[in-house]
């Protein structure tokens, strides 16, 4: 499960008085592709902590440098709980009150202790063989369909990039694979910046009803899956409330599936955009794990708001963030900080991208980071082994109306 791409999730308290000078808007305007945005380089250089106006007309502090972003994500004076409750600087929040994403310690610590054992590095590694087999099966199916149509091309997004993590997350939770399309549709609504509030509320309600029924079925007939394990944690001493259990499952679906699917599509696009990148990994497969980290660092994919609210006045760079003010920690910008990564605008598959923030930092560091890494690594391993001649068959189309920059289609041939 990758760090969920943040929807617009506002802070809970905002200073209502607008500043005298016009503010730049956030999120930034949509731009196709995953290459670094020049506006962010300018902000890191000139205004690393700057006040911005958010979609609903409110304001927040936008933080763009690596050290400052890490501090916001790790400093307990910047509260996630206060950022996901109530009306904030604009837009809506889809974080449920009981969600692990919406809490601070000690509640967050309790929830993480309960769910982390199901997503440890050893358990994720134990899934590697099955994930590799699944990736191989999906590519076999895709190539067979193409041959039946007397062609050698396909759209990699629906046939591989989305289907792989969706199947993994269904199997992990014990959700019937036949429900995958339904879950995919809900995920699309939750990520949309153009969906109406009523549509989002309805999608959350429908997912909650679905998961509640699934919990009841697993409680009656436990199986060897994560949901059955979490139910046991819920029922043995009420260590998880029913709301917390359902909320975590919802987070796992959206973070463990949608985010990983979008990042896989983006990674393949970056490799095929300059074919020598893909050729390098075909020739030197041992570089794939390190290349995945560099690709995660480079791709400015998650351009939404990772919001915290200051619980007291805090000095951040040259700015004092007042108590109750919202702060947006933009990890996609931090990963291009020139003080941390030499030539950050260069995608170097031989670079050691240690310390990137694609999976977050601090107490909210993605609990499923290793599982996401395994999926991305095995996906590239299968592609480079099975389809060494893979190449773009045309330009991709890009998702719009979302805070995630990701290919909507990825036409390829081999």
Secondary structure, DSSP 8 states (H G I E B T S, - for coil): -----------S----S--SS---BSS----SSSS--HHHHHHHHH-SEEEEE-TTS-EEEEE-SHHHHHHHHH-TTEESTTTSSS--SSS-----TT-GGG--TTHHHHHHHHHHGGG-HHHHHHTHHHHHHHHHHHHHHHHHHHHHTT-SEEEHIIIIIHHHHHHHHHHHHT--GGGHHHHHHHHHHHHBSSS-HHHHHHHHHHHHHHHHHHHHHHHHS--SSHHHHHHHHHHSSS-S-HHHHHHHHHHHHIIIIIHHHHHHHHHHHHHHHSHHHHHHHHH-GGGHHHHHHHHHHH---B-S--EEEESS-EEETTEEE-TT-EEEE-HHHHTT-TTTSTTTTS--TTS--TT--TT--GGGS-TTHHHHHHHHHHHHHHHHHH-TT-EESS--EE--SBSB--EEE-EEE-
